[in-house]
Amino acid sequence: MNDTGSPTVPAPRQERPFQKRSPCAGPEMKARQSAKIRELREALVAAGFLTLDEQSKALGLSRSTTWTILKGNHKGSGLSAAIIDRMLAAPMLPTLVRAKIYEYIEDKTAGLHGDNEMLLRKFVARLRTQDCPCNDGVTPTG
């Protein structure tokens, strides 16, 4: 009750824009993200990079980072913009793997991996790759 003797009714809670989620369920989104990362490994194998050493050189990453990504033990938010930039800058990166990375970026910026709009904007802003399909002036939709 307030000072006038009437009950206090809390104001309706307003949802902040950065809390909005896509209509898909969270586990489904994470499964889609994991599947896309598995496709990276499959593309490396298809291109003839069979060992961890070969795969890490092709991706331009350390062995431990490559192992963590390809074994599915990557962090819940998926591949960071910095890791993606390093992979796309790798001189030995096969065309098929590059295409899979671009697909991953497109899915992520479309909100298919469960990130909110604020995180997607930060992700796109941190990508340094000039030939990235997300650098065509399109903003992410969350």
N, C-alpha and C positions, 0 to 999 in steps of 0.2 A: 504494500500500500504506500501511496505517496502522501504528502503533507495535507492534501485536501480530503483524505479518507477514501478515495476511489482506488481500485486496484491498478497497479502499474502493468501495462501491457508492453512487452518488449517490441521494439520496432522490427519489422520483417527483415530477415537477413538478406543482404544483397550479395549475389555471387560476383566475385571479381572476375574480370575477363581472363586473367591468366590461369584461373582454376577450371575453365571450361575444358571438357574432354570430348573427344569424338564419340559418336554413338556406339562404336565397337567396344567390346569388352576388353579389359586390360590384358588378361592372359592370352587372348586371341592375337592382340597386337604384338606382344612379346614373342609369341610363337612365330608370327610372320617375320619379325626382325631376326630371330634366330635362324629361320629357314633361309633368309636372304644372305646371312653371313655364311651359312653352310654352302650356299651356291658359290661363294668366293673360293672356298677350298676345292670344290668340284671343278671349277674353272681352272684353277692352278694345276690340278692333276691332269685334266684334259689337255692342258698346254705342255705337259711333260715334266712339270715340277713335282716330283714325287716325295722327296725327302724334306724334312723340316729345314735343313740348311738351304736347299734350293728354293724353297718357298719363301724363306725369310729374305734371301737375296733378291728374289723377284719382286717382293713387296716393299723392299727398302726398309725393313724393320729388323729389330733384334730378334734373335731366336725365341727369347722368352715372351716377347710381345706377340710374335707370330703364333706361338703355341697357344697362348691364352685366347687369342681371337679365334683361331681355327678349331680349337677344342670346345668352344662354346662357353668358356669360363669368363668371357668378357663381362664388364660391368653391366648392370641392368639397363643403363641408358644407351647401350650400343656403342658404336664406333664414334670416337670424338672427331671433331673437325681437324684437329692437329694430326691424328693418325691417318685420316683420309688424305690430307694434303701430302703427308710423307709417302703414302702408297702411290698416289697419282704422279708424284715427282720421280718415282723410281724409274731409272732408265731401262731396266729389264722387264717392266710390267707388260705382260701379254695383253693383246687387244681385248680378248674375251674377259679377262679379269677386270680391265678398265671399264668395260661395258657393265659388268656386274656392280662395280663400285658406283657408277652413275645411276644404275637402277636403285641401289640402296639409298643414294642421296635423294632421288626423286620420291621414293616411298616415304622416307623420313620427313622431307619437307612438305609432303602432302598430309602429314599427321597420321600415317598408317602404323607408326610404331608407338603411339600413345603419348607422345610428348605434347605439352601444352604450347600455346602460341608464343609465349615469351621465350621458352627454351628453343623453339624452332627459329625464331628471329636471331637469337644469339648464335645458334649453330650455323645459319647461313652467313651471318656477319663474320664468323671466324674462318669460314672456308676461304682459302687464298688462291685456289686454282682458278685461273682465268677462263679455261675452256669448259668449266663446269656448267652443266645445263641449268643449274639453279641461279646462275649469274646473268640470266636474260631479262632481269627486271621484274621477275615474278616474285611476289612475297609469299611466304609460307601460309598455308591455311590450316588452322588448328581446330 
